[in-house]
């Protein structure tokens, strides 16, 4: 139900997010705008009173590290390829610095990167700096009819000769893809088979890198959560956390 306050055509703030200062971004995108009482009141009715100011990465990690149950932080890197060489390496170093300052040693950082060039630059900088961050080349389905779902295999992306990642992730198709759930389930079934195959001989299939996790996103229907959990995915990203907790308990995960 949230609708961002997108600047009108001709407004100087109508430009890519990456070209805005933090103050400009917060001013023009409703979450931090005190004037938009309707959105704020609606949010507080549904979720309780909260500070809706868009946080910096430092502020986010400071809050996240207070959660004693925190084990893994997934960061979805929405950076355009045109900005990869200028910003991707710097972002990698910043994230690594913040993860390194975690109050507990067992907190892991995983970067979900849909753009291959951004991923290349980040992985290159990670190798240069001996970073222990993990990566996944995030798979998304296009609209229309998918005749060959295996083309969008998360395991196939993870074992790409460019990357050899230790994490695989694939997003559920939207309604713009025909038969979205059936297509997704077929892809996951294939990925489970390939996952077991790769990990049976990582040296042969993934340059010696074992794939630790297969993650499905964004799954908000309880029956789909249950199906995926029973199929054997290692993680599910959702907006309905309580529903996922209940499903996990019901299937013993």
C-alpha positions as CSV (number, residue, x, y, z in Angstrom):
1,X,0.0,0.0,0.0
2,X,3.0,2.3,0.3
3,X,3.4,4.8,-2.6
4,X,6.7,6.7,-2.7
5,X,6.6,10.4,-3.3
6,X,8.3,10.3,-6.7
7,X,9.3,13.8,-7.9
8,X,7.4,15.1,-11.0
9,X,9.0,15.3,-14.4
10,X,11.2,18.4,-14.5
11,X,11.9,18.4,-10.7
12,X,15.6,18.5,-10.0
13,X,15.2,15.5,-7.7
14,X,13.9,13.3,-10.5
15,X,17.2,11.5,-11.2
16,X,18.7,8.1,-10.3
17,X,18.9,7.5,-6.6
18,X,22.7,7.1,-6.9
19,X,22.9,10.7,-8.0
20,X,21.1,12.1,-5.0
21,X,22.6,13.2,-1.6
22,X,21.2,11.5,1.5
23,X,19.3,14.6,2.4
24,X,17.7,14.9,-1.0
25,X,16.7,11.2,-1.0
26,X,15.1,11.5,2.4
27,X,13.3,14.7,1.5
28,X,11.7,13.4,-1.6
29,X,10.8,9.8,-0.7
30,X,7.8,9.7,1.7
31,X,9.1,7.5,4.5
32,X,11.0,10.4,6.1
33,X,8.6,13.2,5.1
34,X,6.9,14.6,8.2
35,X,4.3,16.3,6.0
36,X,2.9,13.0,4.7
37,X,0.8,12.2,7.7
38,X,-1.5,9.8,5.8
39,X,1.3,7.3,5.1
40,X,2.7,7.6,8.6
41,X,-0.6,7.1,10.3
42,X,-1.5,4.2,8.1
43,X,1.8,2.5,8.8
44,X,1.4,3.0,12.6
45,X,-2.1,1.5,12.5
46,X,-0.8,-1.6,10.7
47,X,2.6,-2.0,12.3
48,X,2.8,0.1,15.4
49,X,4.6,3.4,16.0
50,X,8.0,3.4,14.3
51,X,10.7,5.8,13.0
52,X,10.3,5.6,9.2
53,X,13.4,7.6,8.4
54,X,15.4,5.8,5.7
55,X,18.6,4.7,7.5
56,X,22.2,4.8,6.4
57,X,24.1,1.6,6.2
58,X,25.9,2.4,9.5
59,X,22.6,3.1,11.2
60,X,21.1,-0.2,9.8
61,X,24.0,-2.3,11.1
62,X,24.0,-0.6,14.5
63,X,20.4,-1.6,15.0
64,X,20.8,-5.0,13.4
65,X,23.6,-5.9,15.7
66,X,21.3,-5.5,18.7
67,X,19.4,-8.5,17.6
68,X,20.9,-11.4,19.6
69,X,19.5,-14.0,17.2
70,X,21.1,-12.4,14.1
71,X,23.3,-14.9,12.2
72,X,23.2,-13.7,8.6
73,X,22.7,-10.4,6.9
74,X,21.5,-10.5,3.3
75,X,22.0,-7.2,1.4
76,X,20.3,-6.8,-2.0
77,X,22.7,-4.7,-4.1
78,X,20.5,-2.7,-6.5
79,X,23.3,-0.9,-8.3
80,X,23.3,-0.2,-12.1
81,X,26.1,-1.5,-14.2
82,X,27.0,2.0,-15.3
83,X,28.0,2.8,-11.7
84,X,29.9,-0.5,-11.0
85,X,33.5,0.7,-11.5
86,X,32.9,3.9,-9.6
87,X,31.0,2.6,-6.6
88,X,30.9,-1.2,-6.3
89,X,34.4,-1.6,-4.8
90,X,33.8,1.2,-2.3
91,X,30.5,-0.3,-1.3
92,X,32.1,-3.7,-0.8
93,X,34.8,-2.2,1.5
94,X,32.2,-0.4,3.5
95,X,30.1,-3.5,4.0
96,X,33.1,-5.5,5.0
97,X,34.2,-2.9,7.5
98,X,30.7,-2.9,9.1
99,X,30.5,-6.7,9.3
100,X,34.0,-6.8,10.8
101,X,32.8,-4.6,13.6
102,X,30.0,-7.0,14.6
103,X,29.9,-7.7,18.3
104,X,29.8,-11.4,17.6
105,X,32.1,-13.4,15.3
106,X,29.5,-15.7,13.9
107,X,27.6,-13.0,11.9
108,X,27.9,-13.6,8.2
109,X,27.4,-11.1,5.3
110,X,25.9,-12.3,2.0
111,X,25.6,-9.9,-1.0
112,X,22.8,-10.6,-3.4
113,X,23.8,-9.0,-6.7
114,X,21.6,-9.2,-9.9
115,X,24.0,-7.3,-12.2
116,X,26.9,-9.4,-13.4
117,X,29.3,-6.5,-13.8
118,X,28.6,-5.2,-10.3
119,X,29.2,-8.7,-9.0
120,X,32.5,-9.0,-10.9
121,X,33.8,-5.7,-9.5
122,X,32.7,-6.5,-5.9
123,X,34.2,-10.0,-6.0
124,X,37.4,-8.6,-7.5
125,X,37.7,-6.1,-4.6
126,X,36.8,-8.8,-2.1
127,X,39.7,-11.0,-3.3
128,X,42.1,-8.0,-3.2
129,X,41.1,-7.2,0.4
130,X,40.8,-10.8,1.6
131,X,37.1,-10.2,2.4
132,X,35.1,-13.1,3.9
133,X,31.8,-11.8,2.5
134,X,29.8,-14.4,0.4
135,X,28.0,-13.6,-2.9
136,X,25.1,-14.8,-4.9
137,X,24.3,-13.9,-8.5
138,X,20.7,-13.2,-8.0
139,X,18.3,-14.7,-10.6
140,X,15.1,-13.0,-11.7
141,X,12.5,-14.3,-14.1
142,X,11.4,-12.1,-17.1
143,X,7.7,-11.6,-18.0
144,X,6.0,-13.9,-20.4
145,X,6.1,-17.6,-21.0
146,X,9.2,-19.5,-19.8
147,X,9.7,-22.5,-21.9
148,X,13.0,-23.5,-20.3
149,X,13.0,-22.7,-16.5
150,X,16.4,-24.3,-16.1
151,X,17.9,-21.3,-17.9
152,X,17.2,-19.4,-14.7
153,X,18.8,-21.9,-12.4
154,X,20.3,-20.4,-9.3
155,X,22.8,-23.2,-9.1
156,X,23.7,-22.6,-12.7
157,X,24.4,-19.0,-11.9
158,X,26.4,-19.9,-8.8
159,X,28.7,-22.2,-10.7
160,X,29.2,-19.8,-13.6
161,X,32.8,-19.8,-14.7
162,X,32.9,-16.1,-13.9
163,X,32.0,-16.4,-10.3
164,X,31.9,-19.8,-8.5
165,X,29.8,-18.5,-5.7
166,X,29.0,-20.3,-2.4
167,X,25.4,-19.1,-2.3
168,X,22.6,-19.5,-4.8
169,X,19.4,-17.5,-4.9
170,X,16.4,-17.2,-7.2
171,X,13.3,-15.0,-7.0
172,X,9.8,-16.1,-7.4
173,X,8.3,-14.9,-10.8
174,X,5.7,-12.2,-10.6
175,X,2.2,-12.3,-12.2
176,X,3.8,-11.0,-15.4
177,X,5.3,-14.4,-15.9
178,X,2.8,-17.0,-17.1
179,X,2.2,-19.9,-14.6
180,X,4.6,-18.2,-12.1
181,X,4.4,-20.7,-9.2
182,X,4.6,-23.8,-11.5
183,X,7.6,-22.3,-13.3
184,X,9.3,-21.5,-10.0
185,X,8.7,-24.9,-8.5
186,X,10.1,-26.6,-11.5
187,X,13.2,-24.4,-11.3
188,X,13.7,-25.2,-7.6
189,X,13.2,-28.9,-8.1
190,X,16.0,-28.8,-10.8
191,X,18.2,-26.6,-8.5
192,X,17.9,-29.1,-5.6
193,X,19.2,-31.9,-7.9
194,X,22.0,-29.7,-9.2
195,X,22.9,-28.5,-5.7
196,X,23.4,-32.1,-4.5
197,X,25.4,-32.8,-7.7
198,X,27.7,-29.9,-7.3
199,X,28.3,-30.5,-3.6
200,X,29.1,-34.2,-4.3
201,X,32.2,-33.0,-6.2
202,X,32.8,-29.3,-5.8
203,X,36.3,-29.5,-7.4
204,X,34.7,-30.8,-10.6
205,X,31.6,-28.6,-10.8
206,X,32.4,-25.4,-9.0
207,X,36.2,-24.9,-8.9
208,X,36.3,-26.4,-5.4
209,X,33.7,-24.1,-3.9
210,X,30.9,-25.8,-2.0
211,X,27.4,-24.2,-2.3
212,X,26.3,-23.6,1.3
213,X,22.9,-22.2,0.7
214,X,20.0,-22.2,-1.8
215,X,17.7,-19.2,-1.0
216,X,14.2,-18.6,-2.4
217,X,12.6,-15.1,-2.4
218,X,10.2,-13.3,-1.9
219,X,7.7,-15.9,-0.7
220,X,4.7,-14.6,1.1
221,X,2.2,-17.5,0.8
222,X,2.3,-20.0,3.6
223,X,1.5,-23.0,1.3
224,X,4.4,-22.0,-0.9
225,X,6.7,-21.6,2.1
226,X,5.8,-25.1,3.2
227,X,6.4,-26.6,-0.2
228,X,9.8,-25.0,-0.6
229,X,10.8,-26.0,3.0
230,X,9.8,-29.6,2.3
231,X,11.7,-29.5,-1.0
232,X,14.9,-28.6,0.9
233,X,15.8,-25.0,0.2
234,X,18.1,-23.7,3.0
235,X,16.5,-20.2,3.3
236,X,13.4,-18.3,2.4
237,X,13.1,-14.5,2.3
238,X,9.7,-13.1,3.1
239,X,7.7,-10.1,4.2
240,X,5.5,-12.4,6.4
241,X,8.0,-13.4,9.1
242,X,5.5,-14.8,11.6
243,X,4.0,-17.0,8.9
244,X,7.4,-18.3,8.0
245,X,8.3,-19.0,11.6
246,X,5.0,-21.0,11.9
247,X,5.7,-23.0,8.7
248,X,9.3,-23.7,9.8
249,X,8.0,-25.1,13.1
250,X,5.4,-27.2,11.4
251,X,7.9,-28.9,9.1
252,X,10.6,-29.2,11.7
253,X,13.1,-26.7,10.2
